[in-house]
Amino acid sequence: MTVAMEKPEKTKTAERAEPAEGVRRVSRGMVVAAILVVWLVLFAVLRGKQTLSLAAADLTDLHRWLNDVNDSVGANRNSNPLFLYFFNEIRLVIDNLVTFVQSLISQPTGARPVPQIGWLGVVGVAGFVSWAVGNWRVALLAVAGFTFMGLQGLWQESMDTLALTLSAVFVALLFAIPLGVWAGLSDRFNRIMTPFLDFMQTMPTFVYLAPLTLIFLIGGASATIATVIYAAPPAIRITAHAIRSVPETTVEAAESLGATRRQSLLKVLLPMSKRTVVMGVNQTIMAALAMVTIAALIDAPGLGKTVIQALQSLDVGTAFNAGLAIVIMAIVLDRVTTAASGREEAARRSGSRFLTWRRPLLGAGAVVTAVLIYMSHTYVWAAEFPGEGDIGSSIARAADTATTWTQDSLSGLTTAFRDAISTGLLNPFQSLLTESPWWLVGAALIGLGAVLGGWRAGATAAVCVGLLLATGVWSDSMTTLASTMVATIMVMALGIVFGVWMGRSMLVDRLLRPTLDAAQVMPPFVYLVPFLALFGATRFTAIVAAVVYAAPVAMKIIADGVRNVPAATVEAATSAGCNTWQIITKVQLPMARSALTLATNQGLIYVLSMVVVGGLVGAGALGYDVVAGFSQGQLYGKGLAAGLAIVLLGVMFDRITQAAARRTSA
């Protein structure tokens, strides 16, 4: 009797729970659909009203106020105590550091018509350092890479870029390594640092430039400081992770033997985490190189300036030649630091014979390097790179010829593809966002944020929408948002196709992953050059470049998510008679939902970081506003407001997608 009484009670409980769960799951999708339907209906009724459009030359009160602030700062720079004793001193120290490194390898100093160390000495140092921290293969790559940059006719530009990169990396690591160690040792400090690091990594790179020029003027100091802000977070995060990854039992064993906290840090934690810390240095160098080329917009010397000038004049050949030099430098620096992280393990595998001969060989190499430095310091032929850069001229001519052939032969295909994407995706998105009333778009964004990410994400969206209105560039923000959404859709399409393929096949993963790694090493500017040749200076060029820039990270995240689906689950589906398509769509992708959401988050942030780069080739909207703010003084305030708008878009969608990823995982 008791059993009979209990069974109906359990059934009733299950019946009550099941509908509740079903209603909750269905209601979220229904609410999203309802928001979109209401938006479309009101868009059809109110199209073109209250759009807050602003012409390119028009300014709001905020923009004029920012212009006044810029003028006021310029007038009082040498009398205001804050600038006189703080900001100006920082600028002076950074300028002296950059000037010192440039005087060593790139710029003449004093009465000398050449730098202190000429090309022969630089190539010798590059080869020796690469051999000392890595191996002979990496040394050969470094020597060949640096020599090739000279043969391109870009030796001084390359050395200017290297000087800025080294200066920025030195300053970044000076702060990042201690902060990373502190964050690894202290949970409280790690919690304090995390929001700042998130903010620094969420902001698109160009956004640092405008406020820094206001404080530190244009030039090497602002470029270096902007690069430090962009490049330091990876080193801090990876160093903290390395410290936390050391087994607690090892630390406890050291403490039980009487080691102090300082001894545990210096003798246990840092040595055991050295390889991971070097990986963080690698990521900092790559980020610094990418940012140094972008900082050419604020008059930073080097290869970035050559690329920007070529893009602005649509000189594809010159841009391609300089972009190739940037890629070569990135590959060399990446391989050197990667080899450094695994050198000790490789040395152990090679046996004691290698270790016995290594020190004498390094000593001999040091002597040869010193001789090369002396020769390059003393003799003009060893200081100035020989030749006129004929290889670079040939590369530029070949790129121009290929561009002309491509435009003549493939214009029909590329135009059809561009028009199909523009008509089918970009124009509808842009019309919906830019021609809807501002309050309707704002309400839709806040509602979607709350439904997908929870009330905190909705509140963040509300704050960001309000601040976007205050910037006075609402219409341009919506145009940029439309391009960003279209590019993100294309990124996810590529990410799902290739990510699933990589996740299901280790052979495909081994073949594609090196290419994806190389694509992530390249600075953003480089992506514009081939697509400028294919599609001309249009907004679509910027979208495709952003897709190619962002797709690798989405592919790798989705591949890892698919691979982490339990093999037993896949086998069970196979034994139940599911075919390959059913296993992918019904098992692997649903179980990798959190990876898909994270890939969307990262893809969107990467796409948004290309917004201003796209402004150089006709993307318009916020990208154009930022670029125009650097080049036209009367538009400085508008450019600064546009940079803030890019940050707000990034923060809003970063928080929504991260919250959605957490809810999906839960």
C-alpha positions in Angstrom: 0.0 0.0 0.0 2.8 2.3 0.9 4.6 1.5 -2.4 1.4 2.2 -4.3 1.0 5.5 -2.5 4.6 6.5 -3.3 4.6 5.7 -7.0 1.9 8.2 -8.0 3.6 10.8 -5.8 6.8 10.4 -7.7 5.0 10.4 -11.0 3.3 13.7 -10.1 6.6 15.2 -9.0 8.2 14.2 -12.3 5.3 15.6 -14.2 5.5 18.8 -12.4 9.3 19.1 -13.0 9.2 18.1 -16.7 6.8 20.8 -17.9 8.6 23.5 -15.9 11.9 22.5 -17.4 10.4 22.4 -20.9 8.7 25.7 -20.5 11.9 27.3 -19.3 13.9 25.9 -22.3 11.3 26.8 -24.9 10.5 30.2 -23.4 14.1 31.5 -23.9 14.0 30.8 -27.6 10.5 32.1 -27.9 11.5 35.4 -26.2 14.4 35.8 -28.6 12.1 35.1 -31.5 9.5 37.5 -30.1 12.1 40.3 -29.7 13.2 39.9 -33.3 9.6 39.8 -34.7 8.7 42.9 -32.8 11.8 44.6 -34.0 11.1 43.8 -37.6 7.5 44.9 -37.4 8.4 48.3 -35.8 11.3 48.7 -38.3 8.8 48.3 -41.2 6.6 51.0 -39.6 9.2 53.5 -38.3 12.0 53.0 -40.8 14.2 56.1 -41.2 13.0 57.9 -38.1 15.1 59.0 -35.1 18.2 57.3 -36.5 20.6 59.9 -35.0 22.6 60.0 -38.3 25.6 62.3 -38.4 27.6 63.5 -41.4 31.3 62.8 -41.6 32.2 66.5 -41.0 29.5 67.2 -38.4 30.4 67.4 -34.7 28.4 67.1 -31.5 29.0 69.1 -28.3 31.0 66.2 -26.9 33.3 66.2 -29.9 33.9 69.9 -29.7 34.5 69.7 -26.0 37.1 66.9 -26.6 38.7 69.2 -29.2 38.9 71.9 -26.7 40.5 69.6 -24.1 43.1 68.5 -26.7 43.9 72.2 -27.4 44.0 73.0 -23.7 46.4 70.1 -23.0 48.6 71.2 -25.8 48.7 74.8 -24.6 49.4 73.9 -20.9 51.6 70.8 -21.4 54.8 72.6 -20.2 53.2 74.5 -17.3 50.7 72.0 -15.8 52.5 70.2 -12.8 50.9 66.9 -13.7 52.5 67.0 -17.1 55.6 68.8 -16.1 56.6 66.4 -13.4 54.9 63.1 -14.3 53.7 62.5 -17.9 56.5 64.5 -19.5 59.0 62.6 -17.4 57.6 59.2 -18.5 57.6 60.3 -22.1 61.3 61.4 -21.7 62.3 58.1 -20.2 60.5 56.1 -22.9 61.8 58.4 -25.7 65.4 58.0 -24.4 65.0 54.2 -24.3 63.7 54.0 -27.9 66.3 56.5 -29.1 69.0 54.5 -27.5 67.9 51.2 -29.1 67.5 52.9 -32.5 70.9 54.4 -32.2 72.3 50.9 -31.8 70.8 49.3 -34.8 68.7 51.6 -37.0 69.4 55.4 -36.8 72.6 57.4 -37.2 73.8 59.1 -34.0 75.9 62.3 -33.5 78.5 62.7 -36.2 78.2 59.0 -37.3 76.3 58.6 -40.6 75.4 55.0 -39.6 74.1 53.3 -36.4 76.5 52.0 -33.8 76.0 48.4 -35.0 75.6 47.9 -38.7 73.8 45.2 -40.6 76.6 42.7 -40.4 76.8 43.0 -36.6 73.0 42.8 -36.3 72.8 39.7 -38.4 75.6 38.2 -36.3 73.9 39.0 -33.0 70.6 37.6 -34.3 72.2 34.4 -35.3 74.2 34.0 -32.1 71.3 34.8 -29.8 69.0 32.4 -31.7 71.6 29.7 -31.4 72.3 30.4 -27.7 68.6 30.3 -26.6 67.4 27.8 -29.3 69.3 25.7 -31.8 71.3 25.9 -35.0 68.3 25.5 -37.2 66.6 28.6 -35.6 69.9 30.5 -35.9 70.0 29.8 -39.7 66.4 30.9 -40.0 67.2 34.2 -38.1 70.3 34.9 -40.3 68.3 34.2 -43.5 65.3 36.2 -42.4 67.3 39.3 -41.4 69.4 39.1 -44.5 66.3 38.8 -46.7 64.8 41.9 -45.1 67.9 43.8 -46.2 67.6 42.4 -49.7 64.1 43.7 -49.9 65.5 47.2 -49.5 63.8 47.6 -46.1 66.7 47.2 -43.7 66.3 50.5 -41.8 62.5 50.2 -41.7 62.9 46.7 -40.3 65.4 47.8 -37.7 63.1 50.7 -36.6 60.3 48.2 -36.1 62.6 45.8 -34.2 63.9 48.7 -32.0 60.4 49.7 -31.1 59.4 46.0 -30.5 62.4 45.4 -28.2 61.8 48.6 -26.3 58.2 47.8 -25.7 58.8 44.1 -24.8 61.5 45.2 -22.3 59.2 47.7 -20.6 56.2 45.3 -20.7 58.2 42.4 -19.1 59.6 44.7 -16.5 56.1 45.0 -15.1 54.4 41.9 -16.4 56.6 39.2 -14.9 56.4 40.6 -11.3 52.7 41.2 -11.6 52.2 37.7 -13.0 54.2 36.1 -10.2 52.2 38.1 -7.7 48.9 37.1 -9.3 50.1 33.5 -9.2 50.9 33.6 -5.5 47.9 35.7 -4.4 44.2 34.8 -5.2 43.1 38.2 -4.0 45.5 40.1 -6.3 44.6 37.7 -9.2 40.9 38.6 -8.7 41.8 42.3 -8.7 43.9 42.1 -11.8 41.5 39.9 -13.9 39.0 42.7 -14.8 41.8 45.1 -15.8 43.4 42.4 -18.0 40.0 41.6 -19.5 39.5 45.3 -20.3 42.9 45.7 -21.8 42.5 42.6 -24.0 38.9 43.4 -25.0 39.7 46.9 -26.3 40.7 47.0 -30.0 44.3 48.0 -30.5 43.6 51.4 -32.1 41.6 52.6 -29.2 44.8 53.0 -27.1 46.3 55.5 -29.6 44.0 58.5 -29.4 44.1 59.1 -25.6 47.9 58.4 -25.5 48.6 61.0 -28.1 46.7 63.5 -26.0 49.0 62.8 -23.1 52.3 61.8 -24.7 52.1 63.4 -28.1 52.7 61.4 -31.3 55.9 59.5 -31.8 57.9 56.6 -30.4 56.9 57.2 -26.7 53.2 56.9 -27.4 53.7 54.0 -29.7 55.8 52.2 -27.1 53.3 52.8 -24.2 50.4 51.7 -26.4 52.3 48.6 -27.3 53.1 47.9 -23.6 49.4 48.2 -22.7 48.5 45.7 -25.5 51.4 43.3 -25.0 51.6 43.0 -21.2 48.4 41.1 -20.4 49.4 37.8 -22.1 52.7 37.7 -20.1 50.8 38.5 -16.8 48.2 35.8 -17.4 50.6 33.1 -18.6 53.1 33.8 -15.8 50.3 33.6 -13.2 49.1 30.3 -14.8 52.7 29.0 -14.7 53.1 29.7 -11.0 49.8 28.2 -10.2 50.5 25.1 -12.2 53.5 24.0 -10.0 52.4 21.0 -7.9 51.6 22.0 -4.3 53.4 18.9 -3.1 56.7 20.2 -4.5 56.2 23.6 -2.7 55.3 21.9 0.5 58.3 19.7 0.3 60.6 22.7 -0.1 58.9 24.5 2.8 59.3 21.4 5.0 63.0 21.5 4.4 63.1 25.0 5.8 62.9 27.1 2.6 61.5 30.7 3.0 58.8 32.1 0.7 61.5 33.9 -1.3 63.6 30.7 -1.6 60.6 28.7 -2.7 59.9 31.3 -5.3 63.4 31.6 -6.6 64.5 27.9 -6.3 61.2 26.1 -6.9 58.4 28.0 -8.5 60.2 30.1 -11.1 62.6 27.3 -12.3 59.7 24.8 -12.6 57.5 27.3 -14.5 60.3 28.7 -16.7 59.2 27.0 -19.9 55.6 28.4 -19.6 56.9 31.9 -18.7 59.0 31.9 -21.9 55.8 31.0 -23.8 54.3 34.2 -22.2 57.3 36.1 -23.4 56.7 34.7 -26.9 53.1 35.9 -26.9 54.2 39.4 -25.6 56.7 39.7 -28.5 54.1 38.7 -31.0 51.5 41.2 -29.6 54.2 43.9 -29.5 55.1 43.4 -33.1 51.5 43.6 -34.2 50.9 46.7 -32.2 54.1 48.4 -33.3 53.0 48.2 -36.9 49.6 49.6 -36.1 51.2 52.4 -34.1 52.5 53.8 -37.3 49.3 55.8 -37.4 50.7 58.0 -34.6 54.0 58.4 -36.4 55.9 55.4 -35.1 58.7 54.6 -37.5 59.2 51.3 -39.3 57.5 48.9 -41.6 54.0 49.9 -40.4 54.4 53.4 -41.7 55.4 52.0 -45.1 52.3 49.7 -45.2 50.0 52.5 -44.2 51.3 54.9 -46.8 51.1 52.2 -49.5 47.5 51.3 -48.5 46.4 54.9 -48.5 47.7 55.3 -52.0 46.5 51.8 -53.0 50.0 50.8 -53.9 49.6 47.0 -53.4 53.1 46.1 -54.5 54.9 48.3 -51.9 52.4 47.2 -49.2 53.0 43.6 -50.1 56.7 43.9 -49.9 56.6 45.6 -46.5 54.0 43.2 -45.3 56.2 40.3 -46.3 59.0 41.8 -44.2 56.7 42.0 -41.2 55.7 38.4 -41.6 59.3 37.3 -41.8 60.2 39.2 -38.7 57.2 37.7 -36.9 58.2 34.2 -37.9 61.8 34.7 -36.8 60.9 36.1 -33.4 58.2 33.4 -32.9 60.5 30.5 -33.7 63.4 31.9 -31.6 61.2 32.3 -28.5 59.4 29.0 -29.1 62.7 27.2 -29.4 63.9 28.9 -26.2 61.0 27.5 -24.2 61.9 23.9 -25.2 65.7 24.2 -25.4 66.6 22.4 -22.2 64.3 19.4 -22.9 65.8 19.2 -26.4 69.3 19.3 -25.0 68.6 16.5 -22.6 67.2 14.3 -25.4 70.4 15.0 -27.5 72.6 13.4 -24.8 75.6 14.5 -22.8 77.9 14.8 -25.9 76.0 17.8 -27.1 76.1 19.4 -23.7 79.9 18.8 -23.6 80.6 20.6 -26.8 77.9 23.3 -26.5 79.8 25.7 -24.2 83.0 25.8 -26.3 81.0 26.3 -29.5 79.0 29.1 -27.9 82.3 30.7 -26.8 83.7 30.6 -30.3 80.4 31.9 -31.6 80.6 34.8 -29.2 84.1 35.7 -30.4 82.9 35.6 -34.1 79.9 37.8 -33.2 82.1 40.3 -31.4 84.3 40.6 -34.5 81.3 41.1 -36.7 80.0 43.9 -34.4 83.5 45.6 -34.5 83.6 45.4 -38.3 80.0 46.8 -38.6 80.9 49.6 -36.2 84.1 50.5 -38.0 83.6 49.9 -41.7 80.9 51.5 -43.8 80.5 48.5 -46.1 79.7 46.4 -43.0 77.3 49.0 -41.6 75.2 49.9 -44.6 73.4 47.0 -46.2 74.8 46.5 -49.7 72.6 46.8 -52.9 69.6 48.8 -53.8 66.9 46.3 -52.7 66.4 44.8 -56.1 64.7 41.8 -54.7 62.1 44.1 -53.0 61.5 45.9 -56.2 61.0 42.7 -58.0 58.6 41.5 -55.3 56.6 44.8 -55.6 56.5 44.6 -59.4 55.3 40.9 -59.2 52.6 41.9 -56.7 51.5 44.7 -58.9 51.4 42.4 -62.0 49.5 39.8 -60.0 47.0 42.4 -58.8 46.4 43.7 -62.3 45.9 40.2 -63.6 43.6 39.3 -60.8 41.5 42.4 -61.2 41.3 41.9 -65.0 40.7 38.1 -64.9 38.7 37.5 -61.7 36.8 40.8 -61.4 33.6 39.1 -62.5 33.9 36.4 -59.9 35.1 38.6 -57.1 32.4 41.2 -57.9 29.7 38.5 -57.9 30.9 37.1 -54.6 31.1 40.6 -53.1 27.6 41.6 -54.3 26.1 38.3 -53.1 27.4 38.8 -49.6 26.5 42.5 -49.6 23.0 42.0 -50.9 22.2 38.9 -49.0 23.7 39.7 -45.6 25.4 43.1 -45.2 22.8 45.4 -46.6 19.8 43.9 -44.7 21.8 43.9 -41.4 23.0 47.5 -42.0 19.5 48.7 -43.0 17.9 47.1 -39.9 20.5 48.6 -37.5 21.0 52.1 -39.1 17.4 52.8 -40.2 15.6 51.6 -37.1 14.9 54.3 -34.4 17.7 54.4 -31.9 15.5 53.5 -29.0 14.2 50.4 -30.8 17.7 49.1 -31.5 18.8 49.9 -28.0 15.8 48.0 -26.5 16.4 45.0 -28.8 20.1 44.8 -27.8 19.3 45.1 -24.1 16.5 42.5 -24.4 18.7 40.0 -26.3 21.5 40.5 -23.8 19.3 39.8 -20.9 17.7 36.7 -22.5 21.0 35.2 -23.7 23.3 36.2 -21.0 21.2 36.9 -17.9 20.3 40.1 -16.1 23.9 41.1 -15.5 24.6 40.9 -19.3 21.4 42.9 -19.9 22.5 45.6 -17.4 25.9 45.8 -19.1 24.2 46.1 -22.5 22.0 48.9 -21.1 25.0 50.9 -19.8 26.9 50.4 -23.1 23.8 51.5 -25.2 23.5 54.6 -23.0 27.2 55.5 -23.4 27.0 54.8 -27.2 24.2 57.4 -27.4 26.4 59.8 -25.5 29.4 59.4 -27.9 27.3 61.0 -30.7 28.3 58.4 -33.2 25.3 56.1 -32.9 24.7 55.7 -36.6 28.4 54.9 -37.4 28.4 52.5 -34.5 25.4 50.6 -36.0 27.1 50.5 -39.4 30.2 49.0 -37.7 28.0 46.6 -35.8 26.4 45.4 -39.0 29.8 44.7 -40.6 31.0 43.0 -37.4 27.9 40.8 -37.3 28.3 39.7 -40.9 32.0 39.0 -40.5 31.3 37.0 -37.3 28.7 34.9 -39.1 31.2 34.1 -41.8 33.9 33.4 -39.2 31.6 30.9 -37.4 30.7 29.3 -40.7 34.3 28.7 -41.5 35.1 27.8 -37.9 32.4 25.1 -37.7 33.3 23.5 -41.1 37.1 23.4 -40.5 36.8 23.0 -36.7 34.7 19.9 -37.0 36.9 18.5 -39.7 40.0 19.1 -37.5 38.3 17.7 -34.4 37.3 14.5 -36.1 40.6 13.9 -37.9 44.1 14.2 -36.3 45.7 14.1 -39.7 43.7 17.2 -40.8 44.5 18.9 -37.5 48.3 18.3 -38.0 48.1 19.7 -41.5 46.0 22.8 -40.8 47.2 23.8 -37.3 50.7 25.1 -38.4 48.9 27.3 -41.0 46.5 28.6 -38.4 49.3 29.3 -36.0 51.2 31.2 -38.7 48.0 33.2 -39.5 47.7 34.2 -35.8 51.3 35.4 -35.8 50.8 37.9 -38.7 49.9 41.5 -37.8 46.5 42.6 -38.8 47.7 45.0 -41.5 49.1 42.1 -43.6 45.6 40.7 -44.2 44.5 43.8 -46.0 47.0 43.6 -48.8 45.8 40.6 -50.8 42.2 41.4 -50.4 42.8 45.0 -51.5 44.1 43.4 -54.7 41.0 41.2 -55.1 38.2 43.5 -54.1 39.6 47.0 -54.2 39.1 49.7 -51.5 35.6 48.8 -50.3 33.9 47.9 -47.0 33.8 44.3 -48.2 37.6 44.2 -48.3 37.7 45.0 -44.6 35.1 42.4 -43.8 37.0 39.6 -45.6 40.3 40.6 -44.0 38.6 40.5 -40.6 37.2 37.1 -41.4 40.6 35.7 -42.3 42.2 37.3 -39.2 39.5 35.9 -36.8 38.8 32.5 -38.3 41.9 30.7 -37.1 41.1 31.2 -33.4 37.5 30.1 -33.9 38.6 26.9 -35.8 41.0 25.9 -33.1 38.5 26.4 -30.3 35.8 24.5 -32.1 38.2 21.7 -33.0 39.2 21.3 -29.3 35.5 21.3 -28.3 34.6 18.6 -30.8 37.7 16.5 -29.8 36.7 16.7 -26.1 33.3 15.0 -26.7 33.6 11.6 -25.0 34.5 8.9 -27.4 32.1 6.6 -25.6 29.2 8.9 -26.5 30.2 8.9 -30.2 30.6 5.1 -30.2 27.1 4.8 -28.7 25.6 7.0 -31.4 27.5 5.0 -34.1 26.2 1.7 -32.6 22.7 3.1 -32.6 22.9 3.5 -36.4 23.7 7.2 -36.7 25.6 8.3 -39.9 28.4 10.8 -39.9 26.1 13.8 -40.5 23.8 12.8 -37.6 26.8 12.2 -35.3 28.1 15.7 -36.0 24.8 17.6 -35.8 23.1 15.5 -33.1 26.0 14.6 -30.8 29.3 16.4 -31.3 28.1 20.0 -32.0 25.4 19.9 -29.3 27.9 18.6 -26.7 30.4 21.3 -27.8 28.0 24.1 -27.3 30.2 25.9 -24.8 33.1 25.8 -27.3 30.9 27.2 -30.0 29.8 30.1 -27.8 33.4 30.8 -26.8 34.5 30.7 -30.4 31.7 33.2 -31.2 33.0 35.4 -28.4 36.6 35.3 -29.6 35.7 35.6 -33.2 33.6 38.7 -32.5 36.4 40.4 -30.5 39.0 39.6 -33.2 36.7 41.0 -35.9 36.1 44.1 -33.9 39.8 44.7 -33.5 40.1 44.9 -37.3 37.5 47.7 -37.5 40.0 50.6 -37.6 42.4 48.7 -39.9 39.5 48.4 -42.3 39.0 52.2 -42.1 42.2 52.5 -44.1 40.7 50.8 -47.1 37.2 52.2 -47.3 35.3 50.5 -44.5 34.0 53.8 -43.3 32.0 54.2 -40.0 33.9 54.1 -36.7 37.1 53.0 -38.4 37.1 56.0 -40.7 36.3 58.3 -37.8 39.3 57.1 -35.8 41.7 57.3 -38.7 40.4 60.8 -39.6 40.8 61.9 -36.0 44.5 61.2 -36.2 45.0 63.0 -39.5 42.6 66.0 -39.1 42.9 68.1 -36.0 39.3 69.3 -36.1 38.0 65.7 -36.1 40.2 64.6 -33.1 37.2 64.7 -30.7 35.1 62.7 -33.0 37.8 60.1 -33.5 38.3 59.8 -29.7 34.5 59.3 -29.3 34.6 56.7 -32.1 37.4 54.8 -30.3 35.3 54.8 -27.1 32.3 53.5 -29.2 34.4 50.6 -30.4 35.3 49.7 -26.8 31.7 49.9 -25.8 30.7 47.5 -28.6 33.5 45.1 -27.6 32.6 45.2 -23.9 28.9 44.7 -24.6 29.3 41.7 -26.8 32.1 40.2 -24.8 30.0 40.2 -21.7 26.9 38.8 -23.4 28.8 36.0 -25.2 30.8 35.1 -22.1 27.7 35.0 -19.9 25.9 32.9 -22.6 28.9 30.5 -22.7 28.7 30.1 -18.9 25.0 29.4 -19.0 25.5 26.9 -21.8 28.1 25.1 -19.9 25.9 25.0 -16.8 
